[in-house]
Amino acid sequence: MRGDDGVVMDRVIKNPVRGNRETNSRMYSGSTADAVWTDGSSYSPPAIDVKTLTTPALNALYQTHRGMTLLRQTRQGLWLAALVYLLFGVTDAFLLPDVAFETVTARLIAAILAISVMEVCVARRVGLHWVDLSCAATVVVGYVAWLIPATYTASEDAFRYYMLFGTIFMMSANLFFNLVFRLSVLTSATILVIFLYSMLHAPALTLEQTVVVVLFYTSCFLFTSYVNWKLNEERYNVFLNAVEAAHQHSEAEKRGEALERLSNTDYLTGMDNRRAVDKRLRDYWNDWQSEGKAFAAILVDVDFFKKYNDFYGHQAGDRCLILVASVLNDTLKPLNASVGRYGGEEFIVLSRVTGRDQVMALCEIIRSAVEGLHLVHDQRRDGQAVVTVSVGASYTRPQSGPKLERIINEADRALYSAKANGRNCIRLFNPNDPLTSDDNENIAATLRMAVKNDLVHLVYQPIQNLRTGRIEAVESLMRMKMVDGTPLSPAQFIPVAERTGAILDLGLWAIRRACTEVLATGIAPMASVNVSAIQLKSRGFALAVSTILEETGVSGSQLAFEITEGIDMEGQSDVIRCITDLQALGIRIWLDDFGTGFAGLSWLRLFPFDTVKIDRSFLQDARRPAGRAMLEDIIRLIRNRGLKILIEGLETADHVELMHELGIELGQGYYLGRPVPIDEVKIKSFPRLASVSGL
């Protein structure tokens, strides 16, 4: 590559560069920061895409880069050079006293002219080539202004000695003023020619003296020119390093922004995902707490979506969710409400509100907008033949309480009430409504009698070693039904159990049942059980678990507790103390649903987990290059902590193949095995487990 000054460069942008990249980057950044004109205004270089630069364009950019700082630096340097130039008048008085007046006068005139020209250049912000030319002319004029009157001195011996000082002007041209190579060589050559010409009028020298002086000037010319060439080459290389570093920094920022967008975007609908919604919800809540800005949280659930999905197929189910998301976006955007996918077929809407009537009106707009799609759904048996939604809402009130989770729980309970009232309707949370009251709601009543009346049982889903094909453990999952046999999903009864405290007895029952059904009988080498924050904060929980292990004859090393990332972090010390006690019993502690809550990295830092379960949403998104890159980043982060990795949601052979590519050892999902009751576990699922010693 050839620079604009004629220097041949030995590299291009994409080649490795010499020197410290970080230092060069700082030099470029520093130069940009110094781009301030003498009147105080600043110069900002345009944004450049390095990939589009040709060699001439790159050279032009280099000249712009030089001009950003050279004018101000040259102005300062010229003032310094003029001062030194005038100070040499003192040596004129000592060495050439008979012409000292003439030489000092000539120096003064040359200095004033040089400074005047430079100030004009600064004031008019002339181009870089004019600055270089003025500096070159200054060097030549300064040399001539001193040399001509000095040749008339009668102090021949002193002049012969003083003549050697002329090489300083060569050094100024090549080193001090940072002239481009061709101009610096031309300036130095001019000084050399003037010197040789002056030899004809100077006091006679002997042949030996003439040879020495000429050789000295010539060698100085060659040496300083060579140094100038190397300096210009290095300056250009530093510039290229800086441009490359700036480009790489820009690309890294773009990739970071893309990853940020990906991590906050639902892969199917393109709207905000659970992570982004949680963050926005936190912002709304903070505004409510600090400024009193009221807002509503509205949960929207597609009615009978499982029936729709099972009958019409997963692709049609995805299309249904996309259409619902689209109509929600189109309807709510003009109303300044935000909408996101909260999980599965559930959406959440957040909006600033002024009161109950406004919330109800917004809920009705949502319900009617989805019904207006007229998507056929003839598998439902409630008199409707189109896709509809149930809507549950809550809004901030003085009695809302100090916790953010409460408003979501209230909206969830209102949504349950809407479903219980026939679906395709709206409900606003009312603490006096029996269907939303903690003490009187149907689920709460059922929970109180669930264990005694065999309304709750466990199912087990295998966790497979993908390298050996063996089942290493099973996850214990709780299932529940109402008295009339209507099944309830964990998403329905677990929150209620936590609110009412029923989770404490129910959780210990689940641990005991897993120990007796699959561990004590040797059906599985290990079983995991989901544990909530309420259980971990409960006094005596670890002691109760210890009692269960002793009574069932199960070793603590056969049991693992799964703790979800999104649990409440309040009472952190109690949770840590309980986990420590559980680990002392040999129980493994797993981090569940990693990547979906508020504080995943904090959990990894605070607790010595044995295994981390990566949420299924990251696997589903891995079919896209950006999604796969994020999954790989998460895996790398966990591995750097020295923890085991378990990925859930394996539903296809492609998912398993991807696990092999990523080196994942443990997997769980419908492709490997669905959750089944204990009777089916004994008969069908795990005939190979007897030979497995443990996880």
N, C-alpha and C positions, 0 to 999 in steps of 0.2 A: 504494500500500500504506500502511496506517495502523498505526503502532506502538501499543503498549499505553498509551503516555503521550499519545496524541492527535496526535502529529506525523505529518503526511502525507508518505509516502515516494514518491520519483519513480522507483522501479525495482523489478524483481523479480529473483529469483535468476538467471534466464538472460540478463538484459540486460547489455550492457557496463557496467562500473563505472568510476567516476573514481578517480584516485589510483593509486599503485603497488601492483599486486596482490601482489607479493612482500612488500612492507612490511606490507600489511594482513594477509597470511597470518601473518607473524611476530607481529603484534600479537595475533591470535587465539591462536596457539600459546603466546605468552608469558602471556596471560591464563589459559589452561588450566594452565600450569605454576605460576602463582601461586595456584591454588586450594587454599590450605592454611589450615585453621582455626587459631585462636590456640593450641589445645592441641597442635598439631603434626600432627594427622591430616589426610589429604588428601581432596579431593573429585574424583572422576573422572566427567565427564559421560557419559551413555549414548551408544552409537553411534546416529547418526541417518542415515536415508536421506532425503536432501533431496527426492527425487522424490515422496515421500509426504506432505510437509508442506503443510498448508493455512495460510492467513494467520494464523488464531488460534493454530495450533500453532507457527508460526514466531515469533510474538510471545511465546508462553509460553517458547519456547527462549531467546529474547533475554533475558527476565527472569531465567531460570536462569543464563544467561551473565553478566549483570550481578551477580547475587548471589554468583557464585563469587569475585569479587574485591572487591566494594563494601564488604562488612562489614569486612574487615580494613583496607582503605584509609580508610574513613570513621572507623574507630576511631583510626587514627593521625592523620588530619586533625583530628579533634575535639580531641585532646590539644593539638595545635599551636594550633588556634583558641582554646582555653581559655587557653593561655599568653599569646597576643597580647592577648586580651580583658582579662586581669588586668594586663598591662603598661600598658594604657591608663589604669590607675589613677594612674600617675605624672602623666599630663596632667591628670587630675581635680584632683590636688593643686595644680598650677600655675594652672589656669584657673578651677576652682571650689573654692577652699580652704575655704569655709564649709560646703560639703556633701560634702567629699571623703571623710569617714569613712563617710557613708551610701552614697555611690556605690561606694566600694571594697568595702564590706561586701556591697552588693547584687551586685556583680560576682562576688565570691567565692562567694556562695550559689548564684548562677546557674551558675557554672562547675562547682561540686561536683555540683549536681543533674544537669547535662548529662552529665558524665563517669560518674556513677553509673548513669544510665539506659542509656548506651551499653555499659557493662560488663555490665549485666544482659542486654542484647540479645546481646552476644557470647557470654556464658556459656550462654544458652538457645538460641542459634542460631536466632533468630527469623526470620520471613519478611522479604523485602526491603521490603515496603510499611511494615512497622513501623520499619525502620531509616530510611526516608525521612521518615516522620511524626515520629520522634524528632528528626531533624536539623532539620526545619522548625520544630518546637516550640522547639528550642534557640535558633534564630535569633530567633524572636519574643520568647521569654522574656528572652533576653539583651538585646534592644533595650529592652523595657519595664523590666527591672531597672535599666538605666542611666538611661533617660529620666525616670522618675517622680521619683527623688530629685534629679535634676539640675534639674528645673523649679523647685525651691524655693530656688535660689541667689539671692543678692543681686547677683552679678556679671552684670548683664544683658548688657553688651557681650560678655563672654567667652562667655556661653551662646548668644548669637545666632551667634557664630562657630562654637562647638562643636556647634551644632545640625546643621550640615552633615555632621558625621561619621556621622550615622545612615545615610547612603547605603551605608556599608561593609556593613551588614547585608543590604541588597538584593543587593549583589555576592556576599555569602556564600551567599545562597539560590540565586542563579542560576548562579554560576560555581564556587564553592569546593566545595560539597557534592554536585555532580552530581545534583541532584534532577530528577525527571521534569518535563516542561514544565508540566503543569497545577498540580502541587503547588508548583513554584517561583514561578509567577505568583500563585497564591493567597497564598503566604508574603510575596512582595514587596508585593502589594496590601494585605495586613494591616498591614505596616510603614508603608505610605503612609497608610492610614486612621488608624493610631495617631498618626502624625506630625501629620496635619491636625487631629485632635482635640486633640492637645497644644498646638496653636497657640492654642487658646482660653484656656489657663492659663499660657502662656509670657509672658515680659515683652513688653510692647507693641512691635510693629514698625511702622515706617512702611509706607505702602502699597507704595512701591517695593521695600523689603526683603522684604515679604510675597510680592510677585509673583515676585521673583528666587528666593527660597527654595523656593516652591511649584513654580515651573518647573524648578528644579534637581532636586528630588525626583522630579517627574513624568518628566522626561527620563531620569533615571537608571533609573527603573522601566521605561520603554519600551525603553531601550537594552539593559539587562542581560537583560530578558525575551527580546528578539530574539536576543541572542547565545546565550542558553540554548537557544532553539528550534533555532538552526542547529547548535549543538554536539550536541544530542540527535539531530538528523537525521544528522549525520556519524557519530556513534557507531553508529547503526543501520546505516548504509551499510557502515561498516568491519566490523561484525558479519556482514552478509550476504556481503561479500567473503570473509571468513574461512571462513564455512560453505561457500560455493561452492568455495573453494580446497581445503578439507579433503575435500569430496566428490570433486573432481576427482583429488586425490591418492589417495583410496581406490579410485576407478575405475581409475586408472593402475596401482596395485598389483595389482588383480584381473586387469587385462589382462596385466600382466607375468607373474603366476602362471599364467594360462591359456597364454601363449606358452611358458613354461618346461615346463608339462605336455605341450604339443603337441610341443615339440622333443625330448622324451624318451619319446614314445609312438609305437609302431608304428601306422600308419594303418589297417592291415587287422585285426590281432588285438587291438589295444588294450593289449597288454602292453608292457613296456619295449623300446625299440628299441636299435640298436647303440650309439648315443651314451650312453644311460642305462646300458647294460650295461658299457660301457668304464669309466664313472665308478665303478660299483659294484665292478667288478673291481679298479680301482685302490685302492679303500678296503679290500677284502679283502686285497690284497697288502701294503698299508701296515701293516695289523694283523698280518700274518704276519711282516713284517720287524721291527716294533717290539715286539710282544707275544708272538710265537710262536704265534698262533692259526692252526692249519692249516685249509686249505679245499681243496675239489675243484672243478675246472672240467670240466664235462661237456658235450660237443657231441652234439646229437641231430639226425640228418638223416633226412628222410622218404625211404624207399626208392623208387626208380623214379618219382620225382615228375614228371619231364618226360614220361614215357609217360602218366601219369595226366592231366596237364594237357593234353597234345596230344589225347588220345582223348575225355575227358569235357568238355573246354572250360575256359576260364579261370575262369568263375564257379564251376564245380564245384571247380576247383583252389583257388580262394580259400576256398570253404566247407570244403574238406579241411583247409587250414592253420588256419582258425579253430577247427575242432573239435579238432585236435591241440593247439593252444595252450590251449584251454579245459580239456581233460583234464589237460594238464601243470600248469596253474594249480591246478585242483581237487585234484590228487594231491599236489603238492609244498608247497602252502601250509601244511597241517597239520604238515609236516616242517621248517618254517622255512627252506626253500630258496627261492631267488629264480630266476625264469626269465624269459628275454627272447628276442626274435627276433633272430638274429645276421645274418640276410640270406637272402633266397630261401626255401628250404625247410629252413633250418638254424636250430635253436634252441640256446640255451646255458643251462645250469643251474649256479648257484653255491651251494655249501653248506658249512657248517662240518662238518668230519669229524674222527674220532679215529684212523682207520687204513684200511688196504686193504679189510678186510671190509665196513666201513660204506659205502665208495664202491661196491663191487661190488653190495651190496644195493640201494643207491639207484638204480644203473643198471638193475638188473633190474626195479625198481618202475616206472621210466619206460618201459622196453620193453614190459612186459606191459600197462601202462595203455593205451598206444596200440593195441596189438594187440587189446585188449578192446573197442575201439570197433566192430570188425567192419565197417569201411568197405570196401565192395566195390572191388577193384582186380584185375580179371581180365585186364589187359593185360600183367602181368608173367609171365615165363616161368621162374620158379624154383620152381614147385610151390606157391606161396602165392597166395591169391585175395583177400586183404584188405590194407589199408594197414598197413605196419609201419615201424619206424625202426631205424636202426643207431646205436649209442651208443658214443662214444669218450670216455675220461676220463683225467684226470691229477690228481694231488694233490701238495701241497707236501711236500717232503722236504728234509732238510739239504743234499742234493746238487742241489737244484732250480736252483741258480744265482742270480745277483743280478738277473736281468732278468725283468720281468713277462711279456714276450712268450713266454718259454720254456715256461711251463705251458700256454699256448694252443697253441703249436706241438706240444707233446707230446700234448695232447688231440686235435689234428687228425691227427696220425700214428696215434693209437690208433683214430680214426674210420675212417681209410683201411684199417687192418687189419681192422676189423669189416666193411667193405664187401668187402674181398678174401676174407673167409671166408664169403661167401654172404649177407651182410646179415641183418637181423632178429636181430642178436646184439649182445653187449656186449664191449668190449675195454678193458682198463686199460693205460695206457702201461707198457711194459717195455723198458728200454734194451737188454736182451739178446735181445729178440725180433727175428728177422731181418726181419719185416715192418714194424717200427718203427725199426730201426737206420738211421742216416744212411748208413753205408758199404755196407750189404747190401740195403736195400729196393729193390724192383723199379724204382721210378721213378728212383731215383738211378742205378741201372745203365743204364737207358734213356737218361738225360740224357747220360751220357758218350759214347754212340754216336749221339745223335740227329742231329747235323749230318752226320756222315759217312755215315749210312745213310738220309738223307732222311726221317727220322721227324718232322721239324719243318718247318713252312712258315708263311708269313705270309698273312693275309687282310686286306682293306682295306675300311674303312667310310667312306662319304663324310661330309664336313662341309659343310653347305650354307649359303650366304648367303640368308637367308629373305627379304630385300628384293628381290634380283635373281633368285633362283632358281638361281644358278650354284653349282657345286661349287668351294669355295675350297681344300679340302684333303682329305686322307684320313688316317684313323688306322690305323696298322699294328698288327695284333693277332696274337699268336703262337698257333699251334695245334700240337698234338703228338699222336702215337699211339704205342701200345706196339708191340713187334715183331710181335705177332699181329694188329695192325690195330685193336685196341681204342682208341678215342679217349680222350684225357685232357683235362679242362678246365683252363684256366689256374689255377683255384683249387686244383687238385691238384698240378700240377707246378711252378708258380712258387715256392711256399714251400719245396719241396724243393730247387729250384735255388738259392735264396738260402741255405739252410742249408748246402749242400755247396760253395758257391762256383761252381757251374756257371753261375750267372747272368752271370758276367763274360764268358766266351767267348760264351755264348748271346746276351747283350745286344749285343755288338759285331757278331755275325753278323746280328742283326735290323736294326741300323743300316745295315750294308753292303747287305743285301738290299733294304731300302726305297729306298736311294739308287739302286741299279742297276735295280730293277724299275719304279719309278714316277717317279723324279725325273730321272735321266739320260736316260730315254726320252721325257720330256715328257708322260707320261700324266697326271700331276698336278702342279700348281704348287707344292704343299707337302705334306709328309708328317710326321705326328707319331709318335713312338715312346715307349713307356713306359719309364722309367728308374727303377731302384730305388736305395735309399739305399746299398746295398753298392757299386754301380757308382760313385756320386758320391764315395764315400770311398776308392775304389781309386786308388792312385797311378798316374799316367800315363793315366787315362781320357780326359781332355781331349785329350792328345797323340794317343792312338789314334784319337779321333774326327776330329781334324784330318787325320790320315793317310788315313782313309777318304774324306773330302771331296776331298782332293787326288787320290787315285787314281781316284775315280769322276767327277771333274770337276763335282761338285755344289757350288753355293754354300751357305754356312752359313745364309743367309737363307731357304733352301727347307726347312730342317729345324727341327722343334720337338720338344722333349723334355717329356713329361708326367711331373710329379713328384707322387705321391700325398700328400695332406695328412697321412696317418697314419704316415708313415715315422718311424723312430727319430730323435730330435733329438740324440742323443749325437754327439760329434764335429762339432758345429755349424760350427766354424771351417773344417774340411776341406771340408764341403759347400758353404759359402759361397765358399770359394776356388775350388772346382771349377766352380761355377755362373758365377762371374765369368770364368773362363777360357773357358767355353763361350759366354758372351755375347760375348766378344771375337772369337769366330769368326763371329759373326752369328746364332748359333742362338737361336731363340725358346724361352723357358722358360714352360711352362704349369703351373698348379696344378690337379691332377686331383682329382675326388671331393671338392670343397670342401663342408665341413659334416658330414663323417662321421668325422673323426679327432679327436685330442686338442687339436691346436694350430693350427687354421685361422687365427685372428687373428694369432697369433705369426708364422706364415709370411708373411702379408700385410705385416706390419710389417718383417720381416727381409729379404725378397727382392723385387727389382724384377721381378715377373712381367709377362709380356706379356698373357696371357689366363688367365682363371679359368673352369674347368669346374665348373658347379654339379651336384651329384650328382642322379641321376634320382629319388631318393626324395622330394625336395622338389617336383618336378613332379607326381609321382603324388599327393601329398597336397594339391595345389593345387585339387582339385575341391571341397574344403571351404573356406568363407570364412576360417577361421582359418589353414588351410594356405596359402591364397593370400596372406594378409597376411604370413605369415612369408617366403614366396618374394619378395615385393615388398621386404621389409626387407633381405633378403640382397642382392638386386640393387642396391638403393640404396647399401648399404655398399660394394659392389665399385665401383660407378660413382664414388662419392666418392673412391676411390683412383685413379681415372683409368685403370682397366684394362678390357680387352675381356672380354665375357661370352659363354660358350658353354654352352648347356644341353643335356645329353644325356638320352636316354630318350624322345624324341618318337615316340610309337607310334600316334597318331590325328590326324585332321584337327583335332579340338578342341585338341590340344596345340599344333599349329602356329598356330591362330587365337589362342590365349592368348599365344604368343610375339609375334605382331603387336601385340596389345593392350599388352604390357609393353615393346615397343620393343626386343626382343632381335634382334640381327642374325645370329648364328650358331647353328645347331642341328644335332643329330645324333641318330639313332634309326632304328628299324626302318621307320617311316613314310617316311622320306627315303631309306633304303637300308640293306640288311643287309650285314654283312661278307661279302665274296666273295673267292675266290682271284684271282691276277693274271690268269689267262686270261679269267675272266668280266669283270674290270675292263676289259680291252682291248676285249672284244667288245660288252659290254652297257651298262656303267654310266655312263661319263663322256664321251660324244661331244662335249660342249660345252666341255671343259676347254682346248682349244687356244687359245681366245680370252681366257683368264683370265691376268692378269699376276702375280697374287700376292695374299697375304692382307694 
